[in-house]
Amino acid sequence: APHRFSQLRRAVGGVSERMLAQTLQQLEADGFVLRVAHDVVPPHVVYSLTPLGQQAAVHVTALVGWIEGNLPEILSARVAQNDEAA
């Protein structure tokens, strides 16, 4: 579903407008995001995932799920590494 910039900023949280704008520009340049500017006053711009972006989202979602499912083991490895370095 298309989203406006302000909707994306609220959903992401903790990111500056500048960083979000740069990230969206890069994702658009890479073919993951479609930016549509409607010629109205005030300007109305919406962003949506391209088919390539939708494919990537499936993989990112799966990776996030895997990380969340393995977080105790990941954190345990980090603690062990820090103990060895000390």
Secondary structure in CASP SS format (residue, H / E / C, confidence):
PFRMAT SS
TARGET T0000
AUTHOR 0000-0000-0000
METHOD secondary structure of the structure
MODEL  1
A C 1.00
P C 1.00
H E 1.00
R E 1.00
F H 1.00
S H 1.00
Q H 1.00
L H 1.00
R H 1.00
R H 1.00
A H 1.00
V H 1.00
G C 1.00
G C 1.00
V C 1.00
S C 1.00
E H 1.00
R H 1.00
M H 1.00
L H 1.00
A H 1.00
Q H 1.00
T H 1.00
L H 1.00
Q H 1.00
Q H 1.00
L H 1.00
E H 1.00
A H 1.00
D C 1.00
G C 1.00
F C 1.00
V E 1.00
L E 1.00
R E 1.00
V E 1.00
A E 1.00
H E 1.00
D C 1.00
V C 1.00
V C 1.00
P C 1.00
P C 1.00
H E 1.00
V E 1.00
V E 1.00
Y E 1.00
S E 1.00
L E 1.00
T C 1.00
P H 1.00
L H 1.00
G H 1.00
Q H 1.00
Q H 1.00
A H 1.00
A H 1.00
V H 1.00
H H 1.00
V H 1.00
T H 1.00
A H 1.00
L H 1.00
V H 1.00
G H 1.00
W H 1.00
I H 1.00
E H 1.00
G H 1.00
N C 1.00
L H 1.00
P H 1.00
E H 1.00
I H 1.00
L H 1.00
S H 1.00
A H 1.00
R H 1.00
V H 1.00
A H 1.00
Q H 1.00
N H 1.00
D H 1.00
E H 1.00
A H 1.00
A C 1.00
END
